[in-house]
Amino acid sequence: IRESEQISLNSLLSENHINLISKGFEKHELNPLSKLIVIGTMNKGVIGINKLQEALNDRFIASPEINYPEKKKEIYITSKISGCDERVSEIVVDAAREIRKQALEDFSLTKIFSTRLIINFCYLISHMPPKYIKTNIEHAIINKLADNTEEKKSIAMILDGKMFEKKLREALIPKEQLRAIENDEANYHENLKDHS
């Protein structure tokens, strides 16, 4: 909520009326028998979110801070909702937690890898052919979370450090098929060297 809106809510919460500045300070009263309940959420780490002013924050009965689920719970939630294998969920949750840590500790990233994004990504890679893993990582994670080139590089480095793509391939592709793909890739690179 913008500061000007927070100020107008103060009088509504304490005195049961609000003066609408946009309407020439028109005064509106709440019915004395009515109750006003304000419920809101604020995603941690998102740039551009205004903190609540102390005068407004003091008027709330409860202001709980709800964090991301613990790792095991997040893996369970992800695999149940997306329908993907728990091994895949764990790989993605590990990467997401590392990216979150970077975003919350040094603020070098402006967006957080949410549980919803983990679920969507796991669903996507579990329902598409494994040959699209790299493309899905680029479009569904890196481009989704990064606002600029530096952020893209930072996220890509975290994922590379976690050997994210390799682990996903191993979890999603049967071993004999994976060996055949790796042999094809090795032969392809050898052929390139021979022709150059």
Long-range contacts (C-beta under 8 A, 24 or more apart in sequence): 1-40, 1-50, 1-52, 1-56, 2-50, 3-50, 3-53, 6-50, 6-52, 6-53, 6-55, 6-56, 7-53, 9-38, 9-56, 10-55, 10-56, 10-59, 12-36, 13-38, 13-56, 13-59, 14-59, 43-112, 43-114, 44-104, 44-112, 45-100, 45-103, 45-104, 45-107, 45-112, 46-110, 46-111, 46-112, 47-110, 68-97, 68-100, 68-115, 69-115, 71-97, 74-115, 74-118, 77-115, 77-119, 78-115, 78-118, 78-119, 78-122, 79-122, 81-119, 81-123, 82-119, 82-120, 82-122, 82-123, 82-126, 83-123, 83-126, 84-122, 84-123, 84-125, 84-126, 85-126, 85-171, 85-172, 87-171, 88-122, 88-125, 88-126, 88-168, 88-171, 88-172, 89-118, 89-122, 91-164, 91-167, 91-168, 91-171, 92-118, 92-121, 92-122, 92-168, 93-118, 94-162, 95-158, 95-159, 95-162, 95-164, 98-158, 98-161, 98-162, 99-145, 99-155, 99-158, 102-154, 102-158, 108-150, 108-151, 108-154, 109-145, 109-146, 109-151, 109-154, 109-155, 110-147, 110-151, 111-144, 111-145, 111-146, 111-147, 112-145, 113-141, 113-145, 117-141, 117-144, 117-145, 125-168, 125-172, 126-172, 130-169, 130-172, 130-173, 133-165, 133-168, 133-169, 133-172, 134-165, 137-164, 137-165, 137-168
